[in-house]
């Protein structure tokens, strides 16, 4: 590969790193081309991308970014999952795919929102709820007391109406 070509690859990788909120490094030994194609499609659904990288070029690309600590995972055959969107989505896909391939795809580690995680840390991140799920839980917890209050007030009004109806029925019968 010519020096100019290498620099183009480094520049493209640097753009991808800078445009990502999280990056996960995987070892793809033992995974066939069909499985990798399927994996790429699943990652793409989370708005991420998967790319096999040359370690020396990737180290150069991360050297001037917030992903400098990623260098420790750039050893041996390395595939990188770039995730510009919700970090948990890509981590969940990676964890699921590791299980589907019976460990043929191995998580090396990664960086999620500026924090370095080893393989076990990435698996723990994958179990966390997404931002959307957390917001849904928050809305449900805020809505619950309000709906309870509405039900209570509705009961008071209903009892008041029944009482008035009973008084009206009693006066009518007299």
Steps between C-alpha positions, in 0.01 A plus 500: 500500500637840403564762767230728354249213508588429862447865588158493331403195706622670820303815419180302431543302820563819697172646366315185600649506850419868547142448380437216747371512855632150561734253338522126565793285388441133420710202398334341198712182473275199451213699346422430135418758234125429508489561874701822468261620229207427730681678786561807283130515416399480866749774592374715213145480645633680811650772275846360563765356273740207523842509341804277509800722569873476473626552855790732418279730294225493762752592773608799292136600447412490872820674612345845456147420616320432826538128422877491570455233769359266236857412398514223760230309310662543157695173510445201274214480250275793587158605385365831624135584560444875467185625668402864441157451662382330816803310643292229666340398171831401339620330819178294511546390138863406563414301814212322324723413204772364730237268648368401155849405380570307822790730580666490156473879495676630810470842659840652571375820661401849407418853600144606578433869560864562587538207741727205420346156553647153465297214351302440820431872533361516145275202580373684809436813291294282266267410788424863583172647378518741209435870537154451349416223749618714792288792385199268470556377856531860623175604331323195644624577851392864466163405353412244766436740793309739275268227371452384860401853601259523207342169601460618860344832400275320256383274784422801721297666223322171426405456870379861512280446192360176647420682826322780313309242296397317818377826657308585182342152491406526869332842451316371197357209692376728784 
